[in-house]
Amino acid sequence: MSGEFAKRVSATGAEAGAGREGGPPALLVIGEVVTDVIARHTAPPVRGTDTAARIRILPGGAGANVACWAARRGTADVRLLARVGAADAGWHEERLRAAGVRPVLVVDEAAPTSTVIALVDAAAERTFLADGGAAARSGPADWSPSLLAGAGHLHLSGYLFFSGGGHALARLAARAARARGVPVSADPASAGFIDALGTDRLMAEYEAVDVLLPNADEARLLTGRSDPADAAAALGRRVPLVVVTLGADGALVAESGAPPVHVTAPTVRPVDSTGAGDAFTGTFLAARLAGGDAVAAAAEGCRAGAEAVVLTGGRPVPPAGGRRAPDAGHSPAQDGASTFTESGLPFGST
């Protein structure tokens, strides 16, 4: 790692950057860590007055959630590269490590950790208010090729593509992965952001990945096809493996240009749909790393998504006593690396 990178990475999180060759293949996720403020309300918010809600403050972020669900599925080495604010870096790192993720957190002294307010209605549907914070400042300087040591797959959170620095980071990491023969996946992340940025530009990027994981709305936007199966088929002619998630209706798997295969999801009573797609993605990628075929992996992903929607927040419940990520040995970033304050958030987080 470069000296500049080392000084801005948390000392314990930097261990993940060292990597290990010879063990089971690792999953490297590049994305975001977010502080989620989740407000579950049964009545529609009324402008200009109070609306009763149950509010929790939880760790989240699409990239971080994917990593946690992959670790939950059993991937022994899950690495997450993300940028966080200095004030709560310790809080986020501790929760990632307890989930079995080996975090490389680039500590940003100039911006706070990204925060998302999720308004969750009685039908478990959520509306997000997002402050990009430190995550929006990710860039090529955060990257180190050592992150790919022993990696069997690279996953890029779609939110990276919506900022200039994040886009450059995604391109750099994907190029390094392809040079090593490591497959790359991406999820489009946000229909609203896709619409604002433009589908042609994004599809040019997605055609370079091996696996694309959009939800139905994102697939429709990317293809202009109203039917998800038609959209999956169209994407499958441009990307080797496409999996379109359909929420409670399961998923569609389009592989090597073949007609999409429909995979069903368990029936559950949803509480909060935050992170359901991340649960699918993390579990799907972990199952694939373990040798599962695409349809079987999608079935596992659907089961994880069903589990996620009966929880509040976007991550799985940590194992009893916590599951700490294993050490990766010595990293150059530990030599003189700056540390962070091991404090929790200042407002009574759970």
Secondary structure, 3 states (H helix, E strand, C coil): CCHHHHHCECCCCCHHHHCCCCCCCEEEEECCCEEEEEEECCCCCCCCCCCCCEEEEEEECHHHHHHHHHHHHCCCCEEEEEEEECCCHHHHHHHHHHECEEEEEEEECCCCCEEEEEEECCCCCEEEEEECHHHHHCCHHHCCHHHHCCEEEEEEEHHHHHCHHHHHHHHHHHHHHHHCCCCEEEECCCHHHHHHHCHHHHHHHHCCCCEECCEHHHHHHHHCCCCHHHHHHHHHCCCCEEEEECHHHCEEEEECCCCCEEECCCCCCCCCCCCHHHHHHHHHHHHHHCCCCHHHHHHHHHHHHHHHCCCCCCCCCCCCCCECCCCCCCCHHHCCCCCCCCCCCCCCCC
